[in-house]
Amino acid sequence: MPEPTPLFLVGAGGFGREVAALVEAVNTQTPRWALQGFVDDDPALHDTDVMGHPVRGGVDWLAQQRGPRFALALGDGESRRAVADRLAAADLQPAALVHPTVSVHRTVTLGPGAILCRGAAPTVDVQVGPHAVLDQHCTVGHDAVLDACVSLRPGAHISGAVHLETGVTVGAGAVVLPRVTVGAGATVGAGAVVPDDLPPHCTAVGVPARPQ
Ligand SMILES: CC(C)(COP(=O)(O)OP(=O)(O)OC[C@H]1O[C@@H](n2cnc3c(N)ncnc32)[C@H](O)[C@@H]1OP(=O)(O)O)[C@@H](O)C(=O)NCCC(=O)NCCS
């Protein structure tokens, strides 16, 4: 069996701890990752212990390391995009992290650094972009395309052939109906139902969802 791969998590906050638990769950099935610790730009966290792992420094510290994998355990998609840009020139590869409860069909593609949490359910011919986060128990239907740094909050439902452009956030329990395109950077509020395309950078709430 191959040696576990060294891994750092960027972000030692609430979502960071959830992703650390995801890594523990993966390792109980197969010892895949050697979690080396967290990285966080909040200096108050440096040299502290989070869930039994050290916070080693900030993103600039991580950028100087050679070889380990990393995952962006930041809930906010814009923050993930900004950190990914800062690490683009570093000698580091993102790791896609998939909870052992998640079934990834062979027709589903996962971009580097994608994080699929407990119970996330992409079906077939789904494209999940780099550093996208599918939180617990969200569903994604056939032929959906999720661009980089998309965030699906718990229980969001994305129908078939939906296109979520870069940095879109879909709130908890929201539903995006078939073939809808949501523009880059838009936010869909918790519990919304989205029947029509949404423009970039809007916030839309309600049933049917309308930009505020
Ligand atoms: C839509 C959202 C992004 C708006 O956040 P915001 O810009 O901070 O907005 P506010 O909380 O100031 O609310 C603005 C107005 O929208 C209403 N509103 C907020 N969220 C709403 C929602 N999901 N559905 C319907 N109305 C909503 C508020 O009641 C308020 O109405 P008012 O002006 O009549 O008082 C946020 O409320 C939301 O739903 N985020 C998703 C959060 C989520 O899913 N988290 C999961 C955690 S894991």
The ligand as a Gaussian input file, in Angstrom:
#p B3LYP/6-31G(d) Opt

LIG

0 1
 C      -29.352000      35.429000       1.140000
 C      -28.266000      35.791000       2.123000
 C      -26.889000      35.574000       1.453000
 C      -28.445000      37.258000       2.477000
 O      -27.514000      37.638000       3.420000
 P      -27.370000      39.200000       3.772000
 O      -26.956000      39.938000       2.562000
 O      -26.492000      39.274000       4.974000
 O      -28.860000      39.650000       4.056000
 P      -29.596000      40.007000       5.403000
 O      -29.446000      38.924000       6.423000
 O      -29.174000      41.406000       5.781000
 O      -31.108000      40.028000       4.939000
 C      -31.590000      40.979000       4.000000
 C      -33.067000      40.734000       3.810000
 O      -33.233000      39.475000       3.102000
 C      -34.015000      38.581000       3.911000
 N      -33.410000      37.260000       3.730000
 C      -32.153000      36.883000       4.048000
 N      -31.945000      35.626000       3.685000
 C      -33.080000      35.178000       3.138000
 C      -33.458000      33.939000       2.582000
 N      -32.580000      32.905000       2.512000
 N      -34.696000      33.814000       2.082000
 C      -35.575000      34.857000       2.134000
 N      -35.270000      36.071000       2.653000
 C      -34.015000      36.222000       3.140000
 C      -33.886000      39.083000       5.330000
 O      -34.989000      38.693000       6.111000
 C      -33.849000      40.582000       5.092000
 O      -35.144000      41.015000       4.829000
 P      -35.627000      42.504000       5.260000
 O      -34.760000      43.468000       4.485000
 O      -37.072000      42.531000       4.866000
 O      -35.406000      42.577000       6.731000
 C      -28.278000      34.891000       3.377000
 O      -29.331000      35.242000       4.251000
 C      -28.413000      33.405000       3.040000
 O      -29.503000      32.839000       2.867000
 N      -27.216000      32.763000       2.983000
 C      -27.106000      31.330000       2.842000
 C      -26.573000      30.820000       4.153000
 C      -26.459000      29.301000       4.216000
 O      -27.047000      28.556000       3.474000
 N      -25.656000      28.890000       5.156000
 C      -25.389000      27.495000       5.370000
 C      -24.389000      27.399000       6.467000
 S      -23.507000      25.907000       6.398000

